Amino acid sequence: MIDFYLGIDAGGSHCRARLSDATGKILGTGEAGPANARIGMEKLRATLADTYDQAISHAGLSTDAGPRISAGLGIAGISRPGVRDALNKLGLPFAKVRWETDAAIANLGAHNGGDGATLILGTGSIAYVKVN
């Protein structure tokens, strides 16, 4: 049974996580350093784990809560060949895991799932438009 929802934004400068309940109430947060696909899968997994462990702990849950969590992760660099397959092999401890680009999750957050455009100017630069 899914009781919690974890969102992670993993970019070239930093990684942020938020854990919420079904109503959208934020229960815990976490933050760590760079977490894009270019740092390598082992370092990426370690940074993701550090970030989500912080959020889970901040929420007052133990690390065995994974089977009750559905996770959505936006990863910078996921569009590069082979990255999505490598990410699927990380074996994160959650009931559900969905991978997207960091551009897709930024657009989703900015427009609440509706149509719209975003321009990201950070460690990298990305333009993303969602229509229909």
WOBELWO-V499074 format. One record per residue. N is the residue number from 1. PSI is psi in whole degrees, 0 to 359 (* if undefined). D_FIRST is the distance of its C-alpha to the first C-alpha in Angstrom with 1 decimal. Layout:
N:PSI:D_FIRST  N:PSI:D_FIRST
This chain:
1:132:0.0  2:121:3.8  3:339:6.3  4:155:9.3  5:126:11.6  6:127:14.3  7:133:17.6  8:132:20.4  9:107:24.0  10:106:25.9  11:185:29.6  12:338:33.0  13:323:33.7  14:169:30.5  15:131:26.7  16:145:24.6  17:145:21.0  18:133:19.2  19:128:15.8  20:167:14.8  21:185:12.5  22:340:11.7  23:353:15.4  24:0:16.7  25:126:18.1  26:123:18.8  27:331:17.8  28:154:19.4  29:161:21.7  30:156:23.3  31:140:26.4  32:190:28.4  33:201:31.1  34:141:31.5  35:36:28.7  36:171:30.0  37:340:30.2  38:345:33.9  39:353:33.4  40:149:32.2  41:324:28.8  42:314:29.1  43:321:30.0  44:313:27.4  45:318:24.6  46:318:26.1  47:318:26.3  48:314:22.8  49:317:21.6  50:315:24.0  51:312:22.8  52:330:19.1  53:320:19.8  54:313:21.9  55:317:19.4  56:315:16.7  57:316:19.7  58:329:21.1  59:355:17.9  60:18:18.5  61:159:15.5  62:166:16.3  63:346:16.1  64:10:13.6  65:351:10.8  66:314:10.7  67:351:7.6  68:7:5.7  69:134:8.3  70:126:9.6  71:136:13.3  72:124:16.4  73:128:19.7  74:117:23.2  75:123:25.6  76:133:29.4  77:3:31.1  78:340:28.3  79:348:30.8  80:146:33.1  81:132:33.4  82:347:31.1  83:314:29.0  84:318:25.8  85:317:26.1  86:320:26.7  87:320:23.6  88:339:21.4  89:357:22.9  90:336:22.0  91:50:18.8  92:149:16.8  93:31:14.1  94:156:11.1  95:320:8.3  96:144:10.5  97:130:14.1  98:129:16.7  99:140:20.3  100:174:23.0  101:158:26.4  102:331:27.0  103:319:29.2  104:319:26.5  105:328:24.2  106:319:27.3  107:317:28.2  108:313:24.8  109:320:24.9  110:327:28.6  111:15:28.4  112:38:25.0  113:353:24.3  114:182:27.7  115:150:30.8  116:175:32.7  117:149:34.3  118:149:33.8  119:120:36.3  120:125:35.2  121:95:38.0  122:229:36.8  123:323:37.2  124:177:37.2  125:133:37.9  126:136:35.7  127:137:36.2  128:130:33.4  129:133:33.7  130:122:31.1  131:125:32.7  132:*:31.0
